[in-house]
Amino acid sequence: MWYALAMENAESVNAVSEVIIDSYFIVDKERTILDFNQTFYAMLPRSVGRGLKGKKCYDVLNLDICQERCVAKQCWEAKRQVRLDEINGHVATTDRTLTFILSALPLPGAGGELDAALVVHRNVTDEAQVQQKYQEMLENEKRERERLMHIIRSRTKDLLDTSQQLLTVQKELMEFRRGRII
């Protein structure tokens, strides 16, 4: 059953697969991988890549959303394409966290029923890390700016206090010179 479904949908996707540069796979309603591209295969360790067809997608690519917010399930429910940004996860048997932009497109079978989905993964890990570092830099700059503003306020207050004391001493000196000591 799943082989026939895979072949039917693979032919549909193969027509555009040459222009899809991101990794992708096709899954059925049980989230079994029916087909995939070379980019997806290359992302996996050899031990995981062997026998990829027939495995569950969440066993191969464990994403934060797999259990509660599966992108394929969302596209079937919405009956349209779905996109999710900055989804974290990792490839099975690795500890390296990756960040993806996920897109899922429902694929109709022979009867017109949506029985498969094309799930595209754009790896944005490097961009996400740069963005995170930039955010940290902005936060550090903000803290430094606040610290400097505090120092400026404190020194301004000290300067005003000293200026007031100087005026008082000058006034007393003028009074002393005039012979009117208070």
C-alpha positions as CSV (number, residue, x, y, z in Angstrom):
1,M,0.0,0.0,0.0
2,W,2.6,2.6,1.1
3,Y,4.8,1.7,-1.9
4,A,2.1,2.5,-4.4
5,L,1.4,5.7,-2.6
6,A,5.1,6.6,-2.5
7,M,5.5,6.0,-6.2
8,E,2.4,8.0,-7.1
9,N,3.4,11.0,-5.0
10,A,7.1,10.7,-5.8
11,E,6.3,11.2,-9.5
12,S,4.4,14.4,-8.6
13,V,7.4,15.7,-6.6
14,N,10.1,14.6,-9.0
15,A,8.7,17.1,-11.5
16,V,9.9,20.0,-9.2
17,S,12.6,18.2,-7.1
18,E,15.4,19.6,-9.2
19,V,14.6,23.2,-8.1
20,I,14.2,22.3,-4.4
21,I,17.6,22.9,-2.9
22,D,16.5,22.2,0.7
23,S,16.1,18.8,2.2
24,Y,12.7,17.2,2.0
25,F,10.8,14.0,2.5
26,I,7.3,12.7,1.7
27,V,5.3,11.1,4.5
28,D,2.0,9.3,4.6
29,K,-0.7,9.8,7.2
30,E,1.1,7.5,9.7
31,R,4.2,9.8,9.2
32,T,6.1,7.0,7.4
33,I,8.8,8.3,5.1
34,L,7.9,7.3,1.5
35,D,10.5,9.2,-0.4
36,F,13.3,11.8,0.2
37,N,15.9,13.8,-1.6
38,Q,19.7,13.5,-1.5
39,T,20.0,16.6,0.6
40,F,17.9,15.0,3.3
41,Y,19.9,11.8,3.1
42,A,23.2,13.7,3.3
43,M,22.1,15.4,6.6
44,L,21.8,12.0,8.3
45,P,24.5,9.8,9.7
46,R,24.9,6.6,7.6
47,S,23.4,4.4,10.3
48,V,20.2,6.4,10.2
49,G,20.2,6.9,6.5
50,R,20.2,3.2,5.8
51,G,16.7,1.9,5.2
52,L,15.2,5.4,5.5
53,K,12.1,4.6,3.5
54,G,9.6,3.0,5.8
55,K,10.9,4.7,9.0
56,K,8.8,7.2,11.0
57,C,9.9,10.8,10.3
58,Y,10.0,11.6,14.0
59,D,12.5,8.7,14.6
60,V,14.8,10.2,12.0
61,L,14.5,13.9,12.6
62,N,13.3,14.6,16.2
63,L,11.9,18.2,16.2
64,D,10.4,20.1,19.1
65,I,7.0,20.1,17.4
66,C,6.7,16.4,16.4
67,Q,4.3,15.3,19.1
68,E,2.0,18.2,19.6
69,R,2.3,20.3,16.4
70,C,3.4,18.1,13.6
71,V,3.7,20.2,10.4
72,A,2.4,17.4,8.2
73,K,-0.7,16.9,10.4
74,Q,-1.3,20.7,10.3
75,C,-1.2,20.8,6.5
76,W,-3.7,17.9,6.2
77,E,-6.0,19.5,8.7
78,A,-5.8,22.9,7.0
79,K,-5.9,21.3,3.5
80,R,-3.2,23.8,2.5
81,Q,0.5,24.5,2.8
82,V,1.8,25.3,6.3
83,R,5.1,27.0,7.3
84,L,6.7,27.0,10.7
85,D,9.7,29.2,11.5
86,E,12.7,28.5,13.8
87,I,11.8,25.0,14.8
88,N,14.6,23.3,16.9
89,G,15.4,19.6,16.8
90,H,18.2,17.1,16.1
91,V,18.9,14.2,13.8
92,A,18.6,10.8,15.4
93,T,21.8,9.6,17.2
94,T,23.3,13.1,17.3
95,D,23.3,15.7,20.0
96,R,23.7,18.7,17.7
97,T,20.7,21.0,17.8
98,L,19.6,22.3,14.4
99,T,17.1,25.0,13.6
100,F,14.8,24.7,10.6
101,I,12.1,26.6,8.7
102,L,9.6,23.9,7.9
103,S,7.1,23.9,5.1
104,A,4.6,21.1,4.4
105,L,2.4,20.7,1.4
106,P,-0.4,18.2,1.3
107,L,-0.3,15.7,-1.6
108,P,-3.5,14.2,-3.0
109,G,-3.7,10.5,-3.9
110,A,-5.5,8.9,-6.8
111,G,-8.9,9.5,-5.3
112,G,-8.1,13.1,-4.5
113,E,-7.8,12.5,-0.8
114,L,-4.9,14.1,1.0
115,D,-2.9,11.0,2.0
116,A,0.7,12.3,1.9
117,A,2.7,15.4,2.5
118,L,5.8,16.9,1.2
119,V,7.8,18.3,4.2
120,V,10.7,20.7,3.3
121,H,13.3,21.6,5.8
122,R,15.4,24.7,5.4
123,N,18.4,24.5,7.8
124,V,18.8,28.0,9.3
125,T,21.0,26.9,12.2
126,D,23.8,29.3,11.3
127,E,21.5,32.2,10.8
128,A,19.7,31.5,14.0
129,Q,23.0,31.4,15.9
130,V,24.0,34.7,14.4
131,Q,20.7,36.2,15.3
132,Q,21.0,34.9,18.8
133,K,24.5,36.4,19.2
134,Y,23.2,39.7,17.8
135,Q,20.4,39.7,20.3
136,E,22.8,39.0,23.1
137,M,25.0,41.8,21.9
138,L,22.1,44.2,21.8
139,E,21.1,43.2,25.3
140,N,24.7,43.7,26.5
141,E,24.8,47.1,24.9
142,K,21.5,48.0,26.5
143,R,22.8,47.0,29.9
144,E,26.1,48.9,29.4
145,R,24.1,52.0,28.3
146,E,22.0,51.8,31.4
147,R,25.1,51.4,33.6
148,L,26.7,54.4,31.9
149,M,23.5,56.5,32.3
150,H,23.5,55.6,36.0
151,I,27.1,56.7,36.3
152,I,26.3,60.0,34.5
153,R,23.3,60.7,36.7
154,S,25.4,60.0,39.8
155,R,28.3,62.2,38.7
156,T,25.9,64.9,37.6
157,K,24.3,64.8,41.1
158,D,27.7,65.0,42.7
159,L,28.7,67.9,40.4
160,L,25.5,69.7,41.3
161,D,26.1,69.1,45.0
162,T,29.7,70.3,44.8
163,S,28.6,73.4,42.8
164,Q,26.0,74.2,45.4
165,Q,28.7,73.8,48.2
166,L,31.0,76.1,46.1
167,L,28.3,78.7,45.8
168,T,27.7,78.6,49.6
169,V,31.4,78.9,50.3
170,Q,31.7,81.8,47.8
171,K,28.8,83.5,49.5
172,E,30.3,83.0,52.9
173,L,33.6,84.3,51.6
174,M,32.0,87.4,50.2
175,E,30.2,88.0,53.5
176,F,33.5,87.5,55.4
177,R,35.2,90.0,53.2
178,R,32.5,92.5,53.9
179,G,32.9,91.8,57.5
180,R,29.5,90.2,58.0
181,I,30.3,86.8,59.1
182,I,27.1,84.8,59.7
